[in-house]
Amino acid sequence: MRVTVTAASALVVLCVLGTLVFTGVVWPNRWFVPRDSAVGVDVSAHQGTIDWEELTGSTVQGRGDAISFAVLKATEGSSHVDEQFAANWAGAQEQGLPVGAYHFMSFESPGESQAQNVIDTVPADPGTLVPTVDLEFYGDYFDDPPSAELVHGILDPLLEGLEEHYGAPPMLYLTREAYDLYVADLYPDNPIWFRSVTLPPRVSDGREWTIWQYSHRDRLDGYDGRERYIDLNVLRGGTEVLEELTLPE
């Protein structure tokens, strides 16, 4: 009887813990985030209309401080522009928040035209963060990743075009799988933004990350989109490092 009660109690505890993790109330990665890092958000149209004054005043769970930077989805492929980008760019800047933009790279269009989409959309304002290229799998590519030859044939001219226009090497946002397949031991001048939402990052070639996306299930005040959760990231070294990631005068 005692064994049955103990097993039932353990099951209840596991169910409660699982629910807390699923809803983002408890997130194990928070325990591993460096205390001297600066925390920031990345957002897209999925978060809907954002009240940037309210969002920047929110307290980040597990830290007790507010967000220090924001990266906004701007573009995807050769033609798509995020419908909330312009409003988010203006709103974040009005709050004095260091802001940058990211481009979701497509495996189905040339790097040159993708770079032009970014250039046509994202201002090259001095003091804003370097643009980011988001390199991750989507759709059928999860099961059938594209070859390194195909990816580099798109990524290389995309990075070259952005660096030429913005005057600084773009950042690369990567999952561990994409990093290992396409970036390990390459692109030494491009800062790395590493996604690892269950455990601290383990980078296969020993390279240090610049930004770590540690959570994709947090909640902050100030947005009303169909996506309930918001991504949280930390910048290694704190706000002092932000200057190293900003566009030159």
C-alpha positions in Angstrom: 0.0 0.0 0.0 2.8 2.4 0.9 4.6 1.7 -2.3 1.4 2.5 -4.3 0.9 5.8 -2.4 4.5 6.7 -3.0 4.3 6.0 -6.7 1.1 8.0 -7.0 2.7 10.9 -5.2 5.7 10.8 -7.4 3.5 10.8 -10.5 1.6 13.8 -9.2 4.8 15.7 -8.6 6.1 14.8 -12.1 2.8 15.9 -13.7 2.9 19.2 -11.8 6.5 19.8 -12.7 5.9 18.9 -16.3 3.0 21.4 -16.5 5.2 24.2 -14.9 7.9 23.5 -17.4 5.5 23.4 -20.4 3.9 26.7 -19.4 7.3 28.3 -18.8 6.8 28.9 -15.1 9.8 26.7 -14.4 12.6 26.7 -17.0 15.7 24.7 -16.1 18.0 26.8 -18.3 17.5 29.8 -16.1 19.8 28.2 -13.5 22.7 28.2 -16.0 22.5 31.7 -17.4 25.6 33.8 -16.5 24.7 36.5 -14.0 26.9 39.1 -15.8 25.0 38.7 -19.0 22.4 41.1 -20.5 19.0 39.7 -21.3 17.1 40.5 -24.5 14.1 39.4 -26.6 13.6 38.4 -30.2 10.2 38.9 -31.6 8.2 38.7 -34.9 4.6 39.2 -36.1 3.7 36.1 -34.0 3.8 38.4 -30.9 1.3 40.7 -32.6 1.2 44.4 -31.7 3.8 45.2 -29.0 3.6 48.0 -26.5 7.3 48.6 -26.2 7.0 50.8 -23.2 5.2 48.1 -21.3 7.5 45.3 -22.6 10.7 47.1 -21.7 9.3 47.7 -18.2 8.7 44.0 -17.7 10.8 42.0 -15.2 12.4 38.9 -16.6 11.6 35.8 -14.6 14.6 34.4 -12.7 16.6 37.6 -13.0 14.8 40.5 -11.5 15.9 42.9 -14.2 14.4 44.3 -17.4 15.4 43.5 -21.0 18.5 45.3 -22.4 18.2 44.7 -26.2 15.8 43.5 -28.8 16.2 41.7 -32.2 13.2 41.9 -34.6 12.3 39.6 -37.5 12.6 41.7 -40.6 12.7 39.5 -43.6 12.6 36.0 -45.0 13.9 34.7 -48.3 14.0 37.0 -51.2 10.7 38.9 -50.8 8.9 38.4 -47.5 8.9 41.3 -45.0 7.6 40.7 -41.4 4.3 42.7 -41.1 5.3 44.1 -37.7 8.9 45.0 -38.4 8.5 48.7 -39.1 6.3 49.2 -36.1 8.6 47.2 -33.9 11.7 49.0 -35.1 10.2 52.4 -34.4 8.7 51.3 -31.0 11.9 49.8 -29.6 13.9 52.8 -30.7 11.5 55.2 -29.1 12.2 53.4 -25.8 16.0 53.8 -26.3 16.4 50.1 -26.6 19.4 48.8 -28.5 17.7 47.1 -31.5 18.7 44.8 -34.4 17.0 42.8 -37.1 17.2 39.2 -38.2 16.6 37.6 -41.6 15.3 34.0 -41.9 17.4 32.4 -44.6 15.6 30.4 -47.3 17.2 27.4 -48.9 15.2 28.1 -52.1 16.4 31.4 -53.4 19.8 33.0 -54.1 21.8 34.7 -51.4 22.2 37.9 -53.5 18.4 38.5 -53.7 18.0 37.6 -50.0 20.6 40.2 -49.1 18.8 42.8 -51.2 15.6 42.0 -49.4 17.3 42.8 -46.1 19.0 45.9 -47.4 15.7 47.2 -48.8 14.0 46.7 -45.4 16.4 47.2 -42.5 17.9 50.7 -42.0 21.7 50.9 -41.7 21.4 53.2 -38.7 24.7 53.7 -36.8 24.3 52.4 -33.2 21.8 49.7 -34.1 22.9 46.1 -33.9 24.5 44.2 -36.7 22.0 42.2 -38.8 21.5 38.5 -38.0 21.1 35.7 -40.5 18.8 33.0 -39.0 20.1 29.6 -40.4 17.9 26.7 -39.2 15.7 24.0 -40.7 12.1 24.3 -41.7 9.5 22.1 -43.3 10.8 19.0 -45.0 14.4 20.1 -44.4 14.2 18.8 -40.8 14.2 15.3 -42.1 16.3 16.0 -45.2 18.8 18.8 -44.5 20.2 20.5 -47.6 23.8 19.8 -48.5 26.7 22.0 -47.2 27.4 22.9 -50.9 23.9 24.3 -51.4 23.8 26.1 -48.1 27.2 27.8 -48.5 26.2 28.7 -52.1 23.4 30.8 -50.6 24.9 31.8 -47.2 28.2 33.2 -48.5 26.9 35.8 -50.9 24.2 36.7 -48.4 26.8 37.4 -45.7 29.1 39.2 -48.1 26.3 41.5 -49.4 25.2 42.4 -45.8 28.7 43.0 -44.6 29.4 45.3 -47.6 26.2 47.3 -47.0 26.2 47.5 -43.2 29.9 47.7 -42.6 30.2 44.9 -40.2 30.1 41.1 -40.2 26.5 39.8 -39.6 25.7 37.6 -36.7 24.7 34.0 -37.3 21.7 32.5 -35.4 22.0 28.7 -35.4 20.6 25.5 -33.9 23.2 23.0 -32.8 22.4 20.8 -35.8 22.8 23.6 -38.3 26.0 24.8 -36.6 27.6 21.3 -36.8 26.6 20.8 -40.5 27.4 24.2 -41.9 29.4 26.6 -39.6 31.7 24.6 -37.4 35.3 25.8 -37.9 34.1 28.4 -40.5 33.1 32.0 -40.5 35.4 33.1 -37.7 34.5 36.8 -38.0 30.8 36.3 -37.6 29.4 36.4 -34.0 27.4 33.4 -33.1 23.9 33.4 -31.6 23.2 29.9 -30.4 19.8 28.4 -29.7 19.8 25.8 -26.9 16.5 25.9 -24.9 16.9 22.7 -22.9 20.6 22.7 -21.8 23.5 25.2 -21.9 25.1 25.5 -25.3 27.7 22.9 -26.3 29.5 24.1 -29.3 31.2 21.3 -31.2 34.4 23.2 -32.2 34.8 24.9 -28.8 33.9 28.4 -30.1 32.3 30.8 -27.7 28.8 32.0 -28.3 28.0 35.8 -28.2 24.2 35.4 -27.6 22.5 32.4 -26.2 18.7 31.8 -26.7 18.0 30.0 -23.5 14.2 30.0 -23.5 11.3 30.0 -26.0 8.5 29.7 -23.4 8.7 32.9 -21.3 6.1 35.5 -20.7 6.4 39.2 -20.5 3.9 42.0 -20.5 3.1 44.1 -23.5 2.2 42.0 -26.5 -1.1 40.5 -27.8 -0.3 38.1 -30.6 -1.3 34.5 -31.3 2.0 33.4 -29.8 1.6 33.4 -26.0 5.3 33.0 -25.4 8.4 35.1 -26.1 12.0 34.1 -26.7 14.7 35.2 -24.2 18.4 35.5 -24.9 21.5 36.5 -23.0 24.5 38.5 -24.3 27.8 37.2 -22.9 29.6 39.9 -21.0 26.6 42.2 -20.4 25.6 45.5 -22.0 29.3 46.6 -22.4 29.5 44.1 -25.3 26.6 45.7 -27.1 28.9 48.4 -28.4 31.0 45.7 -30.2 27.8 44.5 -32.0 26.6 47.9 -33.2 27.0 49.4 -36.7 29.8 51.9 -37.1 29.3 55.6 -37.7 
